Amino acid sequence: MAQNNAAQQTPFWYNLLLVCLKPLYRWKIKQRAESDVLFQQECIERFGPFQPPKNLNTLWFHVVSVGETNAAQPVIEHYLKLGHPVLVTNTTKTGQARAKSLFLKEPYLDLFQAVYLPVDQKPLLKQFFALYQPKILALVETEIWPNLIAEAQQQQIPCLLLNARLSEKSAKGYAKVSRLTKPMLQQLTWMLVQDSATQQRYVDLGLDQAKSQVVGNIKFDITAPTHFIEQAEQLKQDWPLAGRQIITLASTHAPEEGILLKQLQTHLHSNPNLLCIVVPRHPERFDEVYNGCQNLNLNTQRRSLKQRIEADTQVFLADSMGEMWLWYALSQACFVGGSLNEPGGGHNILEPMVLNVPTVIGPRYFNFQTIVDEFVAEQGILIGENAEQVVQQLLTCLDDSTQTQQLIQQAQLVLQRNQGSLQKHIQLLDHYLTVTDVS
């Protein structure tokens, strides 16, 4: 679809800043790379000359990390099932691992490709667009880059922001660089937003309200992958899990695992049936978390070493990627991380709720404020002000079946009444796919 306005130039200071930060970015990639081969591969994807495309004329989704990948999953899957080629770009290592675990397999192997998003520099993006020749660029939730959007407009490719969210804190940050933010938003083709508060924040920053629509949060339309549920049932037979009370600490950041396990330590030693699965958010922290478990004298097994949960296991470190659904499916209660740490912000609470797992979070959940507020209003979630309170709430979920069942029922009410955003997203994408086919 042809864009109405010529792409606006990004400010000189922004492009100069990218040049200055590029060596630091490369150094950071090297620091976290597991091998020289993986380092070189990531550099090729981020800085060029880029991997050859599997397909041209793809539907290109840019998703930052795990949360955005999970949000986009039903949309991506819809188009793959229709035989449409899909390109996914990620910003984080965990996001790319999640995308590949979901789609880089039969029957989608020939249709699906996942690579890192190039650095937001004009020459790199021009080269990337020329190589991959996408039909549509669909950004998911909050990942907006000035040169990326400008290049999409320059190439006359529709640029859509899907499932858009914007916290008050982030909006204030964008407002400080209005000369960068306003032109960027004006060049978006269309935006589907989660709620009216988000829409107003974007309008205040320069978005034309006529190019946006409030459609709810697509995350409410997620369903648990069947193979993970089946795998969890198999593990219950293969591992000695009968009678175990299982708590999962999911998507945790420092120092969340440490302070929660310290509160759980006495209970884990006194109750042999109690088991804690810990799923750190970032893989570079796996060893750190394991050492913390050792320091607390907790019998710990590791997924990465292909160890299983034994009868005397107190902590199971799920130091793998792309298996969160599996650990939720084994759980009887969970804590969703990124909500006790500073500054926090929270992570997706809907995945455990879809599996009827009672959910506890900390007080810092501003990234999911609207979603959490709705569950709070319906008493479908528990919020602990500190680690001690979180642990008490988790243990109550294990011991008080009446209260737990009520919590699950209320959460299900919220989930059911918010479904339907997925179809609205598909309708929008279908519209622009039709337009680009005609053009």
N, C-alpha and C positions, 0 to 999 in steps of 0.2 A: 504494500500500500504506500503510495507516495505521501510523504509528510508535507504539511502545508508550509512550514517555515524552514528556511535554511538553518543548518546546525550553528548554534552560537559557540563562539570560541571560549574555552575555559580560561580563567585568569592566568596571567604569566606566573604569578607567585606560586600557584598550585602546581604547575608543570615543573617549575624549578625545584620545588620541595620534593617532588617525586624523584628527580634526578639525584638529589642529595641523599635521599633515604634508600635508594636502590642498593648500594653496597651493604648497608646495614641489614636490609631485608634478605639479601643473599647469605650473609653471615648467619642470620637467624635460622634460615632453612638448613644450613650446614650443621648447625649446632644440634638440631632435633632429628636430623636424618639418621636412619638406622644403618646405612651403609653408603659408600661412595656411589654405588650404582643408583640407589634411590635418590641420592642428592642430585646426581646428574639428570636423572629423569624428571625430577620436579623442576629443576632449573630450565630444562628444555620447554616444559609446559608453561612456565610462568614468564620466561624471558625470550622464548623463541630459540630455534626456528620452528617449533611446534610439531606435534605428532601429526602424521597424515590423517585426514578424515576418513572414517568408514563410509559415511554417506554425506551427500550434499542436500541442500534444501530441507534441513532438519528443523524440528521444533526445539529451540534452544532454551533450556531452563537454567538460570543461574541461582543456585542455592548455597548459602554460606556454609552451614555446618549440618550437624545431625538433625537438629530440630526442624530446620527449613526443608531438609531432604525428606523427612518423615511427613511434613505437611504437604509437600508436592507429590508424594508417592501415589495417591489414588489418581491424580490427574495424569502423571507420567504413564502409569500403568494402563489407563484408559486408551491413550494414543498408541502405545506399543501393541496392545491387543488388536487395534485396528490396522496394524501394519505400518504405522507412521514412524519414520526414523527420528530418534531423539538424541540430542546432545545435552549432557549435563556438565556444567562447570561448578566447581566448589572453591571455596577460599581455604578451608581447613582440611587437614589430613583425615580427621575423623569423619567429616562430611563426605569426602570422596570414598572412604572405605564403606560407609553406609550405602551410598549410591550403588557401588559395585556389588555389594552383597545382595542388594534388592533386585538388580536388573541385569548384571553382567553374567547371564546364564541362559540356558534354553528356556523358552523359545525365542529369547530376545537378543541373542548374541550378535546377530548380524545387523540389528536395528539400533543397538544402544552403544553409546560411547561416553565415557566420563574422563574429563581432564581438569587440571587446575585452571582457574581464570587467570589470564595474563595480567601483569601489572598494568595499572590504568594509565598507560602512556600512549599517545596518539599513534606513533609509528607501529608499535606492537599490535594495537587493536586493529589498525588498518590492515595489517598483514593477516591477522587472525580472521577477520571478516572475509577477506578475499579468499582465504584458504577453505573455510568451512561453508561459506555462503548460506547462512541460515535463512529460513522464511520468516520467523518470528523470534524475538528475544523476550522471554518471560522471566522477569526478576521476581523473587519470592521473599515477601515479608518486609525486610528493611535494607536489603543490599543494593544501594544505588551509588553508582560511580559516574562522575561527571563526563569523563572522556568516553566511557563505554556508551552512555546514553547519547552523547553527541554524535558518535560514530554510527550508531544505529540510525539516527535521523539522517545523517549524511548519506547513508547507504539506502535510504528509503525503506527501512525495515521497521515494522510496528514494534514498539517497545512498551510492554505492559508490565505494571507492577501488580502482582497477585497477592491476595491474602495480606494486604498491607497492614502493618502495625507501626505505631510510633509513640513511644512513651513521652511523657511531659519533659523528662530529663533530656532525652535525645533531641526533642524539638528545640529546646533551649540551646543545645550545642549547634544545631544546624542554623539557628537564627543568628549566631555570632559570625557566620560566614555567608551572609545573605547574597553577596555577589556571586558566590559559587552555587548556592542552593537554589535560588529562584530560577535562573535559566535552566538548570538541570530539571526541575520539576515541570517547567513549561514545555520541555521537549518530550516528556512522556506522552505516549499516545493515549493511554487509558489506565485507570487505577481502580482495582476492586479492593475495598477496605473492609476491615473486620467490624468496625463500629464507628458511630458518628463522632466520637471524641477524636479518633485518629484522623478522620476526614477533615475535621475543623483545624487540626494542627497543621496538616499539609496545606490547606487553603490559606491559613495565616502565613505560611512560608512561601507562598507564591503559586500554588497549584490552582488551575482553573477548575472550580467545583463542577462545572458542566462535563468535565472529563473524568469524573469519578462516580462510584456507586457503592453504597454500603450493602454488603451481601452476607455478613457474618463470617465466622472463622471456619475455614475448610478443615481444620484439624478435628472438628466435631464429626466429620464424616469418615474418619479412619476406622478400619477394622483390623483386628489382630490377624497376622498371617497364619494360615492354617498349619503350615509345617512347623512353626515354633510351638504351637499348642500341642501338636502331636509329639514333637521332640520332648517337651516337658513331661508329657504322660509316660514316655518311654524311660526318661531318667528316673521317674518315680518308681519304676519297676527295677531298673538296673542298679540304682544307688540306694543305700539304706536311708531312705527319707521318710518311711512310715513313722508317724507320731512326731515328726520334727515340726517345730514352730518356726517358720521362716520369715525373717524380716529382710527386705532389700533396701540398701542405701544406694540410690541411683543418681547418676550424673553429678557426683560429688566433686567439690573443689576443696583446696586447702583453706582452712584447717578442719573442714567438716567431718571427714572420716575419723580423725584423731579425737575430737571432742565428743563425738557420738559414741565411738567405741569405748572411750574411757567411762562414759556413763553406763554403757552396756556391760562393761567388764565383769562386775559383780554378778549380774544376772546370768551371763554366759558361763561363769564358773559354777554357779549354784544350781543352774537348770540345764541338765545335759541334753534336753530336747530342743533348747533354743539354738538357732543357727542364724548367722548374719551373712548375707551376700553383699559384698561391696563392689560397686561398679564406678570407678573413678571416671570423670568426664574426659580427662586428657591422658593419652597413653604414655606420655613422657613422665607421668607421676606414678606409674605402676610400681616400680621398685621402691619408691619413697613410701607408698602406702603399705607395701608388704613389710618393710622395715618397721614401720609404726606398729603394725600388728604384732610383730615379734617383740618389740619393746614392751608391749602390754601383756606379754606372756599368753597370747591367744593362739591356739592350735589352728594354723592357717594352711589351706591348700590353694593352689593357683591353677586357673584355667589354662594359662599359657604353657604350663608344663604338662598338660594333659592329665593332671591329677583330678580325682573325683572327690565328691563329698563323702567322707567316711563317717562312721557312727560317732566318732569322737571329734569331728571337725566342729570348730566354733565359728571360724570365719572362712568364707570361700571368696577369694579374690577373683572376680570375673574380669581378669586383665586380657580381655579379647575385645574385638570390635564388631559391631553389627549384630549383637545377640541380646540386646536389651529386652526385646519381647520375650525371650526364653526365660530370663530371670524374673520378670514380672509374672509370667505364667506359673512359676514355682512358688510365688510369694503369697503370704497371708496378710501382710501389711507392708507398706513401703514409705520411705522418705524420699522426696524428690529434691535433689540438691541445687546448689547455686542460690539458696534462699536463707542460709544461716551465715554465709561468709560476707565479707565486705569487698566491694559494694553490693554484691549479690545481683539480683534481677530475676532469678528463678529459671526453671526449665519446664518442659511440657508435662502437665499433670494428667493429660487426657489418656495417655497410653495405659497406665495402670488402671484407670477407671473403666476403660473399655473392657478390661479383663476382670472387673468386679473386685479389684484390690483396694482396700481402704487406704487412703492417701493422707500423709502428713507432710507439711512444708514448714519452712521457717518464715519469719516476718518480712523478708526482703524479696518481694516477687513482682516488682514494678514492670518487668518485661511482659508479664501476663496478668496485669492488674484487672482488666475487664473480665477475663475468664474466671480468675480466682474469686473476684467479688461476687459473681453470680453463684458460684458454688457455696461461698460463705453465707449468702442470703438464704440459700435453701438447706443449709447445714449438711452439705455434701462433702466437706473437706475439713480437716483439722489443721490448725495453725499453732505451732509452738513458738513462744517468744525467745526461747533459748534451748540449748542442747538437752538440758535436764527435762524440760517440759516436752520436747519432741519425743524423747525416749519413753517417758511415761505414757504419752498418747499411743505410741506404737505398741507398747506392752498391753495397754488397755484394749486395743484392737484385737490382740491375740486372745485375751482372757474374757472379754465381755461380748458374747456372741449376739446378744440382743441389740446392744448399741451399735455394733459393727454392721449388722444387717440393715439397721435403719440408715446408717451412713451410706451404705452401698445403694440402697433404694433411692435416696435423695439425689445422689450423684447421677444415677440413671435417668431420673426425671430431667435434669439439666441437659444431659447428653442428647436425649431424644428430642427435646424441643428446639435444639439448635442445629439440627441436621438440615441439609439442603443447599449449603453453600457450594458443594462440589459441582452440582449440576449447573449452577450459575457461572462458575468458572469455565466449565466445558462449553457452555453456550457462547461465551465471549471469545474463547480461543477458536471455536468453530467458525465464528463470524470472520475473524481476521485471516484464518486459513483459507476461507472461501474467497475473500478479497484478494489475497496474494496470488491465489490460483488464477483469478480472472485477469489480474494486472499483467 
